[in-house]
Amino acid sequence: MRRLQASASLGLLLGLSLTLKALGSFELTEITAPQDVSAFLHSIGFSESGPIKEPWIEARSGKCTIEVMQVSPQGWERSAVAEYAGGRKLAYFHGSERFSEHPVISATLDHYLSRLTGYLHLPFTATPVWAVIDGPQCPDQLRAAGAEEGAHP
């Protein structure tokens, strides 16, 4: 009996989903606004000085130079980012929190919540995840800029 109920529920859900798609009332709209790297840099006390090696952007605050790149919420490029950083200090920012490793769980949940609300035409924009590499002349500049270390999700 339970199996029959589960099958019926799944069939009903599938039918409802296909009906909504056929009607076109829930088409996917633009759900993520273009992320402004300048606004992010300003929030941590830096200003953009230009691209260095696509997709990385160089930023400065006094004598301190950092490299910044927006990364996927799912963390697909974690190993490439770590390899690019080499021995330099790498941090991730999601919202106003600073992480020593990519915050995969919280960023992915935020991303999929944004997608869901986009399907329903509700206003919600996912918070971007930024990878930041400290330059050798400013090892603790980001902590001094007021960014607090977040707990790993």
C-alpha positions in Angstrom: 0.0 0.0 0.0 2.8 2.4 0.9 4.5 1.7 -2.4 1.3 2.5 -4.3 1.0 5.8 -2.4 4.6 6.8 -3.1 4.1 6.0 -6.8 0.9 8.0 -7.0 2.5 10.9 -5.2 5.5 10.9 -7.6 3.2 10.6 -10.6 1.2 13.6 -9.4 4.3 15.6 -8.7 5.7 14.8 -12.2 2.3 15.7 -13.8 2.1 19.0 -12.0 5.7 19.9 -12.9 5.1 19.1 -16.6 1.9 21.0 -16.6 3.6 24.1 -15.2 6.4 23.9 -17.7 3.9 23.4 -20.6 1.9 26.5 -19.5 5.1 28.5 -19.5 4.1 30.4 -16.4 7.2 29.4 -14.5 9.9 30.1 -17.1 13.4 30.5 -15.7 14.2 34.2 -15.3 17.6 35.8 -14.6 18.1 34.8 -11.1 21.6 36.0 -10.4 22.5 39.6 -10.9 26.0 40.3 -12.2 28.3 40.4 -9.2 30.3 43.6 -8.7 33.8 42.8 -7.7 34.4 46.5 -6.9 31.6 46.4 -4.3 33.1 43.3 -2.7 36.6 44.8 -2.7 35.4 48.1 -1.2 33.6 46.1 1.6 37.0 44.6 2.7 38.9 47.9 2.3 40.5 47.4 -1.2 40.2 48.9 -4.6 40.4 47.2 -8.0 43.7 47.8 -9.9 42.9 45.7 -12.9 43.0 42.1 -14.3 46.3 40.2 -14.0 45.6 36.8 -15.3 42.0 36.1 -16.3 39.8 35.5 -14.3 41.9 36.9 -11.4 41.7 40.6 -10.6 44.3 42.4 -8.7 43.3 44.8 -5.8 45.3 47.1 -3.6 45.1 48.8 -0.2 48.1 50.8 0.5 51.2 48.6 -0.1 49.1 45.4 0.1 48.2 43.7 -3.1 45.7 40.8 -3.3 44.2 38.6 -6.1 40.5 38.0 -6.2 38.2 35.7 -8.2 34.5 34.9 -8.0 34.2 31.1 -7.7 31.3 28.7 -8.1 29.2 28.1 -5.0 29.6 24.3 -5.4 33.4 24.6 -5.2 34.2 23.0 -8.6 37.4 24.9 -9.0 38.8 24.4 -5.5 41.8 22.4 -6.5 42.7 24.7 -9.4 42.5 27.7 -7.1 44.6 26.0 -4.5 47.2 25.1 -7.1 47.2 28.7 -8.5 47.7 30.1 -4.9 50.8 27.9 -4.4 52.1 28.6 -1.0 50.4 31.9 -0.6 47.6 32.4 1.9 44.2 31.6 0.4 40.8 32.6 1.9 37.2 32.4 0.8 34.5 35.0 1.4 30.8 34.2 1.4 28.7 37.2 2.4 30.6 39.0 5.2 32.2 35.8 6.5 35.8 34.7 5.8 36.6 31.0 5.5 40.0 29.2 5.3 38.3 26.6 2.9 35.5 26.9 0.4 32.1 27.1 2.2 30.6 24.5 -0.1 27.5 23.6 2.0 26.3 27.1 2.8 27.1 28.5 -0.6 25.4 25.7 -2.5 22.3 25.9 -0.3 22.2 29.7 -1.0 22.7 29.1 -4.7 19.8 26.5 -5.0 17.5 28.7 -2.8 18.2 31.5 -5.3 17.3 29.1 -8.2 14.1 28.0 -6.6 13.0 31.5 -5.8 13.8 32.4 -9.4 11.5 29.7 -10.7 8.8 31.1 -8.5 9.6 34.7 -9.6 10.4 35.7 -6.1 13.2 38.2 -5.3 16.3 36.6 -4.0 19.9 36.7 -5.2 22.6 34.3 -4.2 25.5 35.7 -2.3 28.7 35.2 -4.4 31.8 33.3 -3.2 35.1 35.0 -3.6 38.6 33.4 -3.5 41.2 35.8 -2.2 45.0 35.3 -2.3 47.0 37.5 0.1 50.2 39.0 -1.3 53.4 38.5 0.6 53.5 42.1 1.8 50.1 41.8 3.6 49.8 38.4 5.3 47.0 39.4 7.7 45.6 42.5 5.9 42.2 40.8 5.4 41.7 40.0 9.1 42.6 43.6 9.9 40.0 44.8 7.4 37.3 43.6 9.7 36.5 40.3 8.1 35.8 37.6 10.7 36.6 33.9 10.2 33.5 31.9 9.7 32.9 28.4 11.0 33.0 25.6 8.4 29.5 24.4 7.5 
